Amino acid sequence: MELGKNEEFKETEIGLIPKDWEVVRLGDYITQSKEKNKQNLNIPVYTVSKVYGFVLSEEFFSKKVYSKNLSNYKIVRNNYFAYNPYRINVGSIALFMDNIGLVSPAYLVFKVKDAKKLNSRFLLYLLRTTKYTQEIKRFSMTRGSVRRSLSFKDLSEFKIPLPPISEQKAIAAVLDKVRETIDKTEEVINSLKEFKKSLMKHLFTYGAVPVDEVDKVKLKKTEVGLIPEHWEIKQSKDVFYKITDGTHDTPKKLDKGIPLIKSKQIKNGKIDFRKVDYFISQNDYELINKRSKVNKDDILISMIGTIGEVAYVEDEPKFAIKNVGLFKTNFGDKRISKFLFYYFQNTNCQNWIWKNISGTSQKYLTLTKLKQLPIPLPPIDEQKEIAEILTKLDDRIEAEERKKEALGELFKTLLNELMTGKKRLKKEFVEKFGE
């Protein structure tokens, strides 16, 4: 994809746009569809998700939530749009790409009047730009006790930029290509994560042996499942030099300062600092550290609410912890710490944790149970080998996740700049999409 030079702009009611674009009323280019499934045909029922667009209702809700009688449900056909006007804040406007489907009677369904004047995929992406998502959000606000909705009349009054149809198609094609690459990267990530699960099951059952040699490994039963006969089981208190948890107090919350990490910030083997919402003073940080100072290569585990999520502390940290378990490491070799970190993520370990939680309404894992956690231990060299295998796989997953994040940023940039004409596609490229 090659971008052309910025063209001359003109001032309009929706801001600066290229001189060869128009500003039009959306209602002049779309029409509402009220077609219903009057014959009560057995047609798949869909819902509209903010992230995934049209999704089969039973897959999205994991159960059947729609009526047995579908005669009042609205029909959506290929290239039709639909949205829930009362839940536009948590949903979105989606474009249907299959042949035929049904949506709830509450949904609004519409389509483009003339595909030679307005491209459906161009419109889909336009409605996802910052400008129009903010405009749509205005209709999800409440006035007093009344929730507002986005009616078809409201949507029809939107003023939109309209490039020539060939440019609309070209813009949509470029954005489709980036989205396709993002989706493929997501598939790779999901496949690698599934492979990691099966690999961990293999490594923590048979050890670091090839799949075709597992029948040679003698196994023994333990409270955390089958393990190789030459491995031993120890309680975590006999493996780590110290096991403790974060403060149980509630230090003064500041707008900025030193992060106070809680269970909800521990996810997918890491601390998500983007979700930190609690900051403390240097004095409170030092007080908490007397009980639970976190260092590089330590392992954290969530103990309340979301239980059993673990994080490995890769860098020398400056944060404190609250109601989070802390395994202090002093092995002198990062690979041994990593072996234990990976074991905590293994299904057998997670099952033991969930069998030993306390509480009724608020579930939690006690420090006593944390110290009793059984850990299967192979010889040191095998621990290191297992850690190296899983670390290499994690590195691959992280590389793909960084790629996906970069593509996501590229998509956002292109979406907003192509849709405003700040960036233009080369004329030679656009001409390929001429009628």
C-alpha positions as a LaTeX table, in Angstrom:
\begin{tabular}{lrrr}
\hline
Residue & $x$ (\AA) & $y$ (\AA) & $z$ (\AA) \\
\hline
Met1 & 0.00 & 0.00 & 0.00 \\
Glu2 & 1.37 & 3.39 & $-0.99$ \\
Leu3 & 0.12 & 6.73 & 0.21 \\
Gly4 & $-0.13$ & 9.72 & $-2.06$ \\
Lys5 & 0.48 & 13.36 & $-1.20$ \\
Asn6 & $-2.04$ & 15.42 & 0.72 \\
Glu7 & $-4.35$ & 17.29 & $-1.63$ \\
Glu8 & $-5.94$ & 20.71 & $-1.12$ \\
Phe9 & $-8.60$ & 20.92 & 1.59 \\
Lys10 & $-11.82$ & 22.83 & 2.05 \\
Glu11 & $-13.60$ & 23.92 & 5.23 \\
Thr12 & $-16.94$ & 22.18 & 5.83 \\
Glu13 & $-19.46$ & 21.72 & 8.64 \\
Ile14 & $-17.61$ & 18.54 & 9.67 \\
Gly15 & $-14.15$ & 20.08 & 9.42 \\
Leu16 & $-11.47$ & 20.11 & 6.75 \\
Ile17 & $-11.85$ & 17.53 & 3.97 \\
Pro18 & $-10.24$ & 17.15 & 0.52 \\
Lys19 & $-11.66$ & 19.45 & $-2.15$ \\
Asp20 & $-12.90$ & 16.55 & $-4.28$ \\
Trp21 & $-14.91$ & 15.01 & $-1.40$ \\
Glu22 & $-18.50$ & 15.90 & $-0.50$ \\
Val23 & $-20.33$ & 16.26 & 2.81 \\
Val24 & $-23.65$ & 14.41 & 2.69 \\
Arg25 & $-26.52$ & 13.48 & 4.97 \\
Leu26 & $-26.22$ & 9.76 & 5.76 \\
Gly27 & $-29.99$ & 9.28 & 5.57 \\
Asp28 & $-29.92$ & 10.09 & 1.85 \\
Tyr29 & $-27.70$ & 7.05 & 1.24 \\
Ile30 & $-29.18$ & 4.40 & 3.56 \\
Thr31 & $-32.63$ & 2.89 & 4.01 \\
Gln32 & $-34.14$ & 1.05 & 6.95 \\
Ser33 & $-35.20$ & $-2.59$ & 6.56 \\
Lys34 & $-38.12$ & $-3.90$ & 8.64 \\
Glu35 & $-38.39$ & $-7.30$ & 6.98 \\
Lys36 & $-39.49$ & $-9.94$ & 9.51 \\
Asn37 & $-39.36$ & $-13.72$ & 9.61 \\
Lys38 & $-43.13$ & $-13.99$ & 9.23 \\
Gln39 & $-43.03$ & $-17.67$ & 8.19 \\
Asn40 & $-41.05$ & $-18.49$ & 11.36 \\
Leu41 & $-38.30$ & $-20.15$ & 9.32 \\
Asn42 & $-35.40$ & $-21.84$ & 11.11 \\
Ile43 & $-32.78$ & $-19.18$ & 10.38 \\
Pro44 & $-29.68$ & $-18.64$ & 12.58 \\
Val45 & $-30.08$ & $-15.93$ & 15.23 \\
Tyr46 & $-27.24$ & $-13.42$ & 15.70 \\
Thr47 & $-26.26$ & $-10.76$ & 18.20 \\
Val48 & $-23.97$ & $-7.79$ & 17.60 \\
Ser49 & $-20.78$ & $-7.61$ & 19.65 \\
Lys50 & $-18.60$ & $-4.53$ & 20.03 \\
Val51 & $-15.46$ & $-6.57$ & 19.38 \\
Tyr52 & $-16.56$ & $-9.28$ & 16.95 \\
Gly53 & $-19.50$ & $-7.74$ & 15.08 \\
Phe54 & $-22.17$ & $-10.29$ & 14.17 \\
Val55 & $-21.88$ & $-13.43$ & 16.34 \\
Leu56 & $-24.21$ & $-16.41$ & 16.57 \\
Ser57 & $-26.32$ & $-15.75$ & 19.66 \\
Glu58 & $-25.80$ & $-19.19$ & 21.24 \\
Glu59 & $-22.01$ & $-18.91$ & 20.82 \\
Phe60 & $-21.90$ & $-15.41$ & 22.32 \\
Phe61 & $-24.08$ & $-16.14$ & 25.36 \\
Ser62 & $-23.09$ & $-19.86$ & 25.64 \\
Lys63 & $-26.80$ & $-20.67$ & 25.83 \\
Lys64 & $-30.07$ & $-20.10$ & 24.00 \\
Val65 & $-31.46$ & $-16.70$ & 25.03 \\
Tyr66 & $-33.82$ & $-16.00$ & 22.14 \\
Ser67 & $-37.51$ & $-16.84$ & 21.78 \\
Lys68 & $-38.81$ & $-20.16$ & 20.39 \\
Asn69 & $-41.12$ & $-18.21$ & 18.10 \\
Leu70 & $-38.91$ & $-16.31$ & 15.66 \\
Ser71 & $-41.67$ & $-14.84$ & 13.50 \\
Asn72 & $-41.16$ & $-11.36$ & 14.94 \\
Tyr73 & $-37.36$ & $-11.41$ & 14.50 \\
Lys74 & $-35.86$ & $-9.18$ & 11.84 \\
Ile75 & $-34.06$ & $-10.58$ & 8.79 \\
Val76 & $-30.54$ & $-9.45$ & 7.93 \\
Arg77 & $-29.08$ & $-10.20$ & 4.52 \\
Asn78 & $-25.63$ & $-9.86$ & 3.00 \\
Asn79 & $-24.31$ & $-6.29$ & 3.34 \\
Tyr80 & $-27.06$ & $-5.26$ & 5.77 \\
Phe81 & $-26.18$ & $-3.32$ & 8.91 \\
Ala82 & $-27.73$ & $-3.86$ & 12.35 \\
Tyr83 & $-27.43$ & $-2.54$ & 15.90 \\
Asn84 & $-29.25$ & $-2.51$ & 19.21 \\
Pro85 & $-30.34$ & 1.14 & 19.65 \\
Tyr86 & $-30.71$ & 0.72 & 23.42 \\
Arg87 & $-27.28$ & $-0.84$ & 24.01 \\
Ile88 & $-25.15$ & 1.08 & 21.55 \\
Asn89 & $-22.79$ & 1.91 & 24.45 \\
Val90 & $-21.75$ & $-1.75$ & 24.81 \\
Gly91 & $-22.48$ & $-2.88$ & 21.27 \\
Ser92 & $-21.78$ & $-1.37$ & 17.89 \\
Ile93 & $-23.06$ & $-1.06$ & 14.35 \\
Ala94 & $-22.04$ & $-4.18$ & 12.45 \\
Leu95 & $-22.10$ & $-5.29$ & 8.80 \\
Phe96 & $-23.54$ & $-8.74$ & 8.02 \\
Met97 & $-21.36$ & $-10.76$ & 5.64 \\
Asp98 & $-23.26$ & $-14.09$ & 5.49 \\
Asn99 & $-26.29$ & $-14.80$ & 3.30 \\
Ile100 & $-29.16$ & $-14.54$ & 5.78 \\
Gly101 & $-29.71$ & $-14.33$ & 9.52 \\
Leu102 & $-32.07$ & $-13.08$ & 12.21 \\
Val103 & $-31.66$ & $-10.45$ & 14.91 \\
Ser104 & $-33.81$ & $-9.44$ & 17.86 \\
Pro105 & $-36.96$ & $-7.40$ & 17.12 \\
Ala106 & $-35.34$ & $-4.61$ & 19.19 \\
Tyr107 & $-32.52$ & $-4.21$ & 16.65 \\
Leu108 & $-32.51$ & $-1.63$ & 13.89 \\
Val109 & $-31.56$ & $-2.96$ & 10.44 \\
Phe110 & $-30.54$ & $-0.85$ & 7.46 \\
Lys111 & $-28.67$ & $-1.08$ & 4.17 \\
Val112 & $-27.00$ & 1.17 & 1.63 \\
Lys113 & $-29.42$ & 2.37 & $-1.05$ \\
Asp114 & $-27.01$ & 2.46 & $-3.97$ \\
Ala115 & $-23.64$ & 0.64 & $-3.85$ \\
Lys116 & $-22.43$ & 2.81 & $-6.73$ \\
Lys117 & $-22.58$ & 5.87 & $-4.47$ \\
Leu118 & $-21.70$ & 4.53 & $-1.01$ \\
Asn119 & $-19.59$ & 1.45 & $-0.29$ \\
Ser120 & $-20.87$ & $-0.59$ & 2.68 \\
Arg121 & $-17.43$ & $-1.47$ & 4.03 \\
Phe122 & $-16.31$ & 2.14 & 3.73 \\
Leu123 & $-19.34$ & 3.16 & 5.81 \\
Leu124 & $-18.61$ & 0.44 & 8.38 \\
Tyr125 & $-15.09$ & 1.74 & 8.89 \\
Leu126 & $-16.22$ & 5.37 & 8.87 \\
Leu127 & $-18.58$ & 4.65 & 11.77 \\
Arg128 & $-15.62$ & 3.22 & 13.69 \\
Thr129 & $-13.51$ & 6.37 & 13.49 \\
Thr130 & $-12.98$ & 8.41 & 16.65 \\
Lys131 & $-15.33$ & 11.16 & 15.42 \\
Tyr132 & $-18.29$ & 8.87 & 14.76 \\
Thr133 & $-17.82$ & 6.52 & 17.72 \\
Gln134 & $-17.96$ & 9.63 & 19.93 \\
Glu135 & $-21.03$ & 10.82 & 18.08 \\
Ile136 & $-22.71$ & 7.43 & 18.57 \\
Lys137 & $-21.74$ & 7.38 & 22.27 \\
Arg138 & $-23.69$ & 10.59 & 22.82 \\
Phe139 & $-26.84$ & 8.57 & 22.28 \\
Ser140 & $-25.94$ & 6.05 & 25.00 \\
Met141 & $-25.91$ & 8.77 & 27.66 \\
Thr142 & $-28.82$ & 8.98 & 30.06 \\
Arg143 & $-30.89$ & 12.07 & 30.68 \\
Gly144 & $-32.14$ & 11.89 & 34.23 \\
Ser145 & $-33.58$ & 8.37 & 34.59 \\
Val146 & $-34.22$ & 7.94 & 30.86 \\
Arg147 & $-31.70$ & 6.00 & 28.77 \\
Arg148 & $-31.32$ & 7.49 & 25.33 \\
Ser149 & $-31.17$ & 5.36 & 22.22 \\
Leu150 & $-29.78$ & 5.81 & 18.72 \\
Ser151 & $-32.82$ & 5.84 & 16.46 \\
Phe152 & $-32.61$ & 5.39 & 12.72 \\
Lys153 & $-33.74$ & 9.02 & 12.42 \\
Asp154 & $-30.79$ & 10.11 & 14.59 \\
Leu155 & $-28.37$ & 8.05 & 12.53 \\
Ser156 & $-29.83$ & 9.43 & 9.29 \\
Glu157 & $-28.98$ & 12.97 & 10.37 \\
Phe158 & $-25.25$ & 12.21 & 10.63 \\
Lys159 & $-23.23$ & 14.28 & 8.18 \\
Ile160 & $-20.44$ & 12.22 & 6.63 \\
Pro161 & $-17.53$ & 12.80 & 4.23 \\
Leu162 & $-18.04$ & 11.13 & 0.87 \\
Pro163 & $-15.01$ & 10.49 & $-1.37$ \\
Pro164 & $-15.47$ & 9.25 & $-4.95$ \\
Ile165 & $-16.69$ & 5.63 & $-4.95$ \\
Ser166 & $-13.38$ & 4.27 & $-6.27$ \\
Glu167 & $-11.55$ & 5.89 & $-3.35$ \\
Gln168 & $-14.13$ & 4.54 & $-0.89$ \\
Lys169 & $-13.48$ & 1.02 & $-2.18$ \\
Ala170 & $-9.72$ & 1.52 & $-2.10$ \\
Ile171 & $-9.80$ & 2.79 & 1.50 \\
Ala172 & $-11.98$ & $-0.15$ & 2.57 \\
Ala173 & $-9.65$ & $-2.60$ & 0.81 \\
Val174 & $-6.57$ & $-1.22$ & 2.60 \\
Leu175 & $-8.29$ & $-1.36$ & 6.00 \\
Asp176 & $-9.59$ & $-4.87$ & 5.24 \\
Lys177 & $-6.03$ & $-5.99$ & 4.51 \\
Val178 & $-4.69$ & $-4.64$ & 7.81 \\
Arg179 & $-7.63$ & $-6.20$ & 9.70 \\
Glu180 & $-7.00$ & $-9.52$ & 7.95 \\
Thr181 & $-3.35$ & $-9.42$ & 9.02 \\
Ile182 & $-4.39$ & $-8.63$ & 12.61 \\
Asp183 & $-6.85$ & $-11.55$ & 12.60 \\
Lys184 & $-4.22$ & $-13.94$ & 11.23 \\
Thr185 & $-1.75$ & $-12.80$ & 13.90 \\
Glu186 & $-4.44$ & $-13.39$ & 16.54 \\
Glu187 & $-4.93$ & $-16.92$ & 15.20 \\
Val188 & $-1.18$ & $-17.56$ & 15.47 \\
Ile189 & $-1.18$ & $-16.29$ & 19.07 \\
Asn190 & $-4.14$ & $-18.48$ & 20.02 \\
Ser191 & $-2.54$ & $-21.54$ & 18.38 \\
Leu192 & 0.74 & $-20.92$ & 20.22 \\
Lys193 & $-1.09$ & $-20.55$ & 23.54 \\
Glu194 & $-2.97$ & $-23.81$ & 22.98 \\
Phe195 & 0.29 & $-25.52$ & 22.07 \\
Lys196 & 1.85 & $-24.12$ & 25.25 \\
Lys197 & $-0.92$ & $-25.71$ & 27.35 \\
Ser198 & $-0.37$ & $-29.13$ & 25.81 \\
Leu199 & 3.41 & $-28.75$ & 26.00 \\
Met200 & 3.23 & $-27.86$ & 29.70 \\
Lys201 & 1.03 & $-30.87$ & 30.37 \\
His202 & 3.61 & $-33.08$ & 28.63 \\
Leu203 & 6.65 & $-31.53$ & 30.36 \\
Phe204 & 5.14 & $-31.67$ & 33.86 \\
Thr205 & 3.94 & $-35.25$ & 33.38 \\
Tyr206 & 6.79 & $-36.93$ & 31.49 \\
Gly207 & 9.61 & $-34.41$ & 31.78 \\
Ala208 & 11.77 & $-33.07$ & 28.95 \\
Val209 & 11.54 & $-36.17$ & 26.76 \\
Pro210 & 10.39 & $-36.50$ & 23.12 \\
Val211 & 6.76 & $-37.48$ & 22.60 \\
Asp212 & 7.76 & $-40.79$ & 21.00 \\
Glu213 & 9.66 & $-41.76$ & 24.17 \\
Val214 & 6.98 & $-41.18$ & 26.81 \\
Asp215 & 6.25 & $-44.91$ & 27.13 \\
Lys216 & 9.78 & $-45.32$ & 28.47 \\
Val217 & 9.14 & $-42.93$ & 31.38 \\
Lys218 & 8.08 & $-44.62$ & 34.62 \\
Leu219 & 5.42 & $-42.56$ & 36.39 \\
Lys220 & 4.14 & $-42.34$ & 39.97 \\
Lys221 & 0.90 & $-40.96$ & 41.42 \\
Thr222 & 1.02 & $-37.82$ & 43.55 \\
Glu223 & $-1.51$ & $-35.34$ & 44.94 \\
Val224 & $-0.82$ & $-33.15$ & 41.89 \\
Gly225 & $-1.12$ & $-35.92$ & 39.32 \\
Leu226 & 1.30 & $-38.27$ & 37.60 \\
Ile227 & 4.99 & $-37.31$ & 37.51 \\
Pro228 & 8.19 & $-39.16$ & 36.55 \\
Glu229 & 9.33 & $-41.65$ & 39.16 \\
His230 & 12.70 & $-39.93$ & 39.65 \\
Trp231 & 11.08 & $-36.56$ & 40.51 \\
Glu232 & 10.37 & $-35.64$ & 44.14 \\
Ile233 & 7.53 & $-33.70$ & 45.73 \\
Lys234 & 8.18 & $-30.89$ & 48.19 \\
Gln235 & 5.94 & $-28.29$ & 49.80 \\
Ser236 & 6.54 & $-24.76$ & 48.57 \\
Lys237 & 7.77 & $-23.64$ & 52.03 \\
Asp238 & 10.68 & $-26.08$ & 51.58 \\
Val239 & 11.51 & $-24.78$ & 48.09 \\
Phe240 & 11.44 & $-20.99$ & 48.47 \\
Tyr241 & 13.47 & $-19.20$ & 51.10 \\
Lys242 & 10.46 & $-17.05$ & 51.99 \\
Ile243 & 6.73 & $-17.02$ & 51.21 \\
Thr244 & 4.62 & $-14.10$ & 52.34 \\
Asp245 & 1.85 & $-11.83$ & 51.11 \\
Gly246 & 1.33 & $-8.13$ & 50.60 \\
Thr247 & $-0.08$ & $-5.65$ & 53.06 \\
His248 & $-3.56$ & $-6.20$ & 54.50 \\
Asp249 & $-3.82$ & $-2.53$ & 55.41 \\
Thr250 & $-5.23$ & 0.23 & 53.22 \\
Pro251 & $-2.60$ & 2.92 & 52.76 \\
Lys252 & $-3.64$ & 6.41 & 51.67 \\
Lys253 & $-4.49$ & 6.47 & 47.98 \\
Leu254 & $-2.72$ & 9.09 & 45.86 \\
Asp255 & $-3.31$ & 10.34 & 42.31 \\
Lys256 & 0.29 & 9.52 & 41.47 \\
Gly257 & 3.20 & 7.88 & 43.22 \\
Ile258 & 4.34 & 4.28 & 43.64 \\
Pro259 & 1.98 & 1.60 & 42.21 \\
Leu260 & 0.17 & $-0.66$ & 44.67 \\
Ile261 & $-0.37$ & $-3.96$ & 42.87 \\
Lys262 & $-3.47$ & $-6.04$ & 43.63 \\
Ser263 & $-4.82$ & $-9.32$ & 42.25 \\
Lys264 & $-6.68$ & $-7.70$ & 39.35 \\
Gln265 & $-3.41$ & $-6.40$ & 37.87 \\
Ile266 & $-1.94$ & $-9.92$ & 37.60 \\
Lys267 & $-2.85$ & $-11.58$ & 34.31 \\
Asn268 & $-1.26$ & $-13.90$ & 31.74 \\
Gly269 & 2.01 & $-14.24$ & 33.61 \\
Lys270 & 2.58 & $-10.49$ & 33.94 \\
Ile271 & 1.65 & $-7.39$ & 35.88 \\
Asp272 & $-0.58$ & $-5.15$ & 33.78 \\
Phe273 & 0.59 & $-1.71$ & 34.85 \\
Arg274 & $-1.98$ & $-0.12$ & 32.53 \\
Lys275 & $-4.67$ & $-1.24$ & 34.98 \\
Val276 & $-2.99$ & 0.18 & 38.07 \\
Asp277 & $-5.48$ & 2.49 & 39.81 \\
Tyr278 & $-3.87$ & 2.83 & 43.24 \\
Phe279 & $-0.74$ & 4.80 & 44.07 \\
Ile280 & 0.98 & 5.26 & 47.43 \\
Ser281 & 3.64 & 7.43 & 49.05 \\
Gln282 & 7.32 & 6.57 & 49.44 \\
Asn283 & 6.77 & 6.24 & 53.20 \\
Asp284 & 3.93 & 3.69 & 52.80 \\
Tyr285 & 6.01 & 1.85 & 50.19 \\
Glu286 & 8.86 & 1.45 & 52.68 \\
Leu287 & 6.47 & 0.31 & 55.42 \\
Ile288 & 4.93 & $-2.38$ & 53.18 \\
Asn289 & 8.40 & $-3.51$ & 52.09 \\
Lys290 & 9.23 & $-4.49$ & 55.67 \\
Arg291 & 6.70 & $-7.28$ & 55.22 \\
Ser292 & 6.82 & $-8.03$ & 51.51 \\
Lys293 & 9.64 & $-6.47$ & 49.47 \\
Val294 & 9.43 & $-7.60$ & 45.85 \\
Asn295 & 12.65 & $-8.23$ & 43.95 \\
Lys296 & 13.68 & $-9.27$ & 40.45 \\
Asp297 & 12.92 & $-12.96$ & 39.67 \\
Asp298 & 10.31 & $-13.23$ & 42.45 \\
Ile299 & 6.92 & $-14.78$ & 41.66 \\
Leu300 & 3.56 & $-13.21$ & 42.52 \\
Ile301 & 0.23 & $-15.03$ & 42.81 \\
Ser302 & $-3.29$ & $-13.59$ & 43.13 \\
Met303 & $-4.98$ & $-14.70$ & 46.37 \\
Ile304 & $-8.37$ & $-12.93$ & 46.41 \\
Gly305 & $-11.13$ & $-12.72$ & 43.81 \\
Thr306 & $-9.30$ & $-13.89$ & 40.71 \\
Ile307 & $-7.23$ & $-16.64$ & 42.33 \\
Gly308 & $-4.17$ & $-18.43$ & 40.96 \\
Glu309 & $-2.98$ & $-15.90$ & 38.38 \\
Val310 & 0.80 & $-15.66$ & 38.53 \\
Ala311 & 3.34 & $-13.07$ & 37.41 \\
Tyr312 & 7.10 & $-13.29$ & 37.03 \\
Val313 & 9.04 & $-10.18$ & 38.09 \\
Glu314 & 11.43 & $-9.71$ & 35.16 \\
Asp315 & 13.01 & $-6.39$ & 36.14 \\
Glu316 & 14.05 & $-4.79$ & 39.40 \\
Pro317 & 10.71 & $-3.41$ & 40.55 \\
Lys318 & 9.46 & $-0.38$ & 42.39 \\
Phe319 & 5.96 & $-1.25$ & 43.47 \\
Ala320 & 4.26 & $-2.65$ & 46.57 \\
Ile321 & 1.68 & $-5.44$ & 46.81 \\
Lys322 & $-1.64$ & $-5.79$ & 48.63 \\
Asn323 & $-3.33$ & $-9.17$ & 49.25 \\
Val324 & $-0.99$ & $-10.79$ & 46.70 \\
Gly325 & 1.14 & $-13.86$ & 47.44 \\
Leu326 & 4.92 & $-13.48$ & 47.13 \\
Phe327 & 7.38 & $-16.32$ & 46.51 \\
Lys328 & 10.89 & $-15.04$ & 47.24 \\
Thr329 & 13.60 & $-16.66$ & 45.12 \\
Asn330 & 17.34 & $-16.90$ & 45.76 \\
Phe331 & 18.35 & $-19.77$ & 43.48 \\
Gly332 & 21.14 & $-17.92$ & 41.70 \\
Asp333 & 19.79 & $-19.11$ & 38.35 \\
Lys334 & 16.80 & $-17.50$ & 36.68 \\
Arg335 & 15.90 & $-20.78$ & 34.96 \\
Ile336 & 15.03 & $-22.44$ & 38.28 \\
Ser337 & 12.72 & $-19.55$ & 39.19 \\
Lys338 & 11.16 & $-19.79$ & 35.72 \\
Phe339 & 10.59 & $-23.54$ & 36.12 \\
Leu340 & 8.57 & $-22.88$ & 39.28 \\
Phe341 & 6.72 & $-20.00$ & 37.62 \\
Tyr342 & 5.66 & $-22.26$ & 34.77 \\
Tyr343 & 4.65 & $-25.02$ & 37.16 \\
Phe344 & 2.27 & $-22.62$ & 38.93 \\
Gln345 & 0.51 & $-22.10$ & 35.59 \\
Asn346 & 0.18 & $-25.83$ & 34.95 \\
Thr347 & $-3.32$ & $-27.36$ & 35.16 \\
Asn348 & $-2.43$ & $-29.78$ & 37.99 \\
Cys349 & $-1.14$ & $-26.94$ & 40.17 \\
Gln350 & $-4.14$ & $-24.75$ & 39.37 \\
Asn351 & $-6.49$ & $-27.61$ & 40.24 \\
Trp352 & $-4.79$ & $-28.02$ & 43.64 \\
Ile353 & $-5.13$ & $-24.29$ & 44.30 \\
Trp354 & $-8.84$ & $-24.27$ & 43.52 \\
Lys355 & $-9.45$ & $-27.31$ & 45.71 \\
Asn356 & $-7.85$ & $-25.46$ & 48.62 \\
Ile357 & $-9.49$ & $-22.05$ & 48.48 \\
Ser358 & $-11.54$ & $-20.67$ & 51.38 \\
Gly359 & $-14.50$ & $-18.32$ & 51.68 \\
Thr360 & $-18.06$ & $-18.33$ & 50.43 \\
Ser361 & $-19.06$ & $-15.05$ & 48.80 \\
Gln362 & $-15.45$ & $-13.80$ & 48.59 \\
Lys363 & $-13.08$ & $-16.63$ & 47.64 \\
Tyr364 & $-9.47$ & $-16.45$ & 48.81 \\
Leu365 & $-6.32$ & $-18.52$ & 49.16 \\
Thr366 & $-4.72$ & $-18.43$ & 52.60 \\
Leu367 & $-1.02$ & $-17.91$ & 53.18 \\
Thr368 & $-0.95$ & $-21.24$ & 55.04 \\
Lys369 & $-2.20$ & $-23.09$ & 51.96 \\
Leu370 & 0.25 & $-21.17$ & 49.80 \\
Lys371 & 3.09 & $-22.54$ & 51.92 \\
Gln372 & 1.71 & $-26.08$ & 51.66 \\
Leu373 & 1.45 & $-26.06$ & 47.87 \\
Pro374 & 3.02 & $-29.31$ & 46.58 \\
Ile375 & 5.70 & $-28.84$ & 43.91 \\
Pro376 & 7.13 & $-31.68$ & 41.77 \\
Leu377 & 10.89 & $-31.23$ & 41.40 \\
Pro378 & 13.04 & $-32.91$ & 38.75 \\
Pro379 & 16.85 & $-32.77$ & 38.96 \\
Ile380 & 18.21 & $-29.21$ & 38.56 \\
Asp381 & 19.42 & $-29.75$ & 34.97 \\
Glu382 & 15.96 & $-30.93$ & 33.94 \\
Gln383 & 14.32 & $-27.94$ & 35.66 \\
Lys384 & 16.56 & $-25.66$ & 33.61 \\
Glu385 & 15.82 & $-27.51$ & 30.37 \\
Ile386 & 12.04 & $-27.31$ & 30.92 \\
Ala387 & 12.32 & $-23.59$ & 31.73 \\
Glu388 & 14.37 & $-22.95$ & 28.56 \\
Ile389 & 11.84 & $-24.76$ & 26.36 \\
Leu390 & 8.87 & $-22.80$ & 27.74 \\
Thr391 & 10.75 & $-19.47$ & 27.78 \\
Lys392 & 11.53 & $-19.82$ & 24.05 \\
Leu393 & 7.85 & $-20.46$ & 23.37 \\
Asp394 & 6.84 & $-17.47$ & 25.51 \\
Asp395 & 9.30 & $-15.30$ & 23.57 \\
Arg396 & 7.59 & $-16.34$ & 20.33 \\
Ile397 & 4.15 & $-15.54$ & 21.77 \\
Glu398 & 5.35 & $-12.13$ & 22.99 \\
Ala399 & 6.82 & $-11.32$ & 19.57 \\
Glu400 & 3.47 & $-12.10$ & 17.92 \\
Glu401 & 1.62 & $-10.03$ & 20.54 \\
Arg402 & 3.92 & $-7.06$ & 19.89 \\
Lys403 & 3.27 & $-7.48$ & 16.17 \\
Lys404 & $-0.49$ & $-7.50$ & 16.78 \\
Glu405 & $-0.25$ & $-4.39$ & 18.95 \\
Ala406 & 1.77 & $-2.56$ & 16.28 \\
Leu407 & $-0.74$ & $-3.57$ & 13.61 \\
Gly408 & $-3.57$ & $-2.34$ & 15.84 \\
Glu409 & $-1.91$ & 1.06 & 16.15 \\
Leu410 & $-1.35$ & 1.15 & 12.39 \\
Phe411 & $-5.02$ & 0.34 & 11.81 \\
Lys412 & $-6.18$ & 3.14 & 14.15 \\
Thr413 & $-3.87$ & 5.64 & 12.46 \\
Leu414 & $-4.89$ & 4.65 & 8.94 \\
Leu415 & $-8.57$ & 4.52 & 9.89 \\
Asn416 & $-8.68$ & 8.09 & 11.16 \\
Glu417 & $-6.29$ & 9.59 & 8.60 \\
Leu418 & $-7.69$ & 7.92 & 5.48 \\
Met419 & $-11.25$ & 8.73 & 6.54 \\
Thr420 & $-10.46$ & 12.42 & 6.93 \\
Gly421 & $-8.29$ & 12.69 & 3.84 \\
Lys422 & $-5.22$ & 13.64 & 5.88 \\
Lys423 & $-3.59$ & 10.77 & 4.01 \\
Arg424 & $-4.60$ & 9.85 & 0.47 \\
Leu425 & $-3.99$ & 6.64 & $-1.40$ \\
Lys426 & $-2.02$ & 6.89 & $-4.63$ \\
Lys427 & $-4.19$ & 7.63 & $-7.65$ \\
Glu428 & $-2.80$ & 4.62 & $-9.52$ \\
Phe429 & $-3.95$ & 2.38 & $-6.66$ \\
Val430 & $-7.38$ & 4.03 & $-6.39$ \\
Glu431 & $-7.96$ & 3.71 & $-10.13$ \\
Lys432 & $-7.85$ & $-0.08$ & $-9.80$ \\
Phe433 & $-11.18$ & 0.16 & $-7.93$ \\
Gly434 & $-12.93$ & 2.19 & $-10.63$ \\
Glu435 & $-16.25$ & 0.97 & $-11.93$ \\
\hline
\end{tabular}
